[in-house]
């Protein structure tokens, strides 16, 4: 059952990332918001994405504060159980 749950979360995360990239070009989608939600979901379940986010958090204090706030909101329902 854990594998099915992980696949579902990864699918949702990547779907949000793809929609986020589309949203950067299309005026009716909130690209940055979708990318951020997708990154938070993926960073919980994917080591590669977690390392990518960690790298950007170290490089940018603004990104670190912003991501920290978003992660605090989303981590509880998405976090590992």
N, C-alpha and C positions, 0 to 999 in steps of 0.2 A: 504494500500500500504506500510505503514511503517513496518508492520509485515513481509511482503514478503521480503523487503529489509534487515531487520535484520536477517531473516533466511538465506538469500543468503550470507551475510557477515559472519555469524557464520559458515555456511557450508564451505566457502572458508577458513576461519581461521583454522578450525579443519582439513581440508584436508591438508593444508600446514604443520600443526604440525605433522600429521601422516607421510607425506612424509619426513619431517625433521628427524623424528626418523628412518625411513628407510634409509635416506641418511647418517646417522651416521655409518651404517654398509656397505652400498653399495658405491663403489668408484665413480660412475658416477653421484650421486646426491650431491648437496651442503647442507648437513644436517643442519649445524649451521645457514646458511642463511635462509633456509626455516622455521626453528624453530623460528627465530627472526621475520620474516615477519608475521608468524602465530600468534605469541604472541602479536605483535603490533595490528593487526586487532582484535584479540579477546579481548584485553584489552580495546578497545574502546566500545565494545558491550556486554561484560560479566563482571559482578561485581566480580565473583569469580576469574577470571583470572587477573583482575585489581588488586585485593588484593594480589595475588601471586606475580605479577610483582613488586608491591610496596614494598613487603617484601624483595625481592632480591635487589631492588634498594637501600634500606636502609642498607643492609648488605655489599654490594660490591660497592665501589666507581668506580671501573673499569666498572662494569656492568651498573652503573648509567650513566656514561658518554657515553658509547657505545649505550645504549638503548635510551638515550636522543637524540643523533644524528639521529638514525634510526627513532625514532618517529617523529622528525621534518620533515623528508623527507616524511614519509608515512601518517602522521596525516591529512594533508590538503585534499588529495583526499578521504580519508576514514572517516574523522571526521563527527560528527553529523551535520545534516543540519536542 
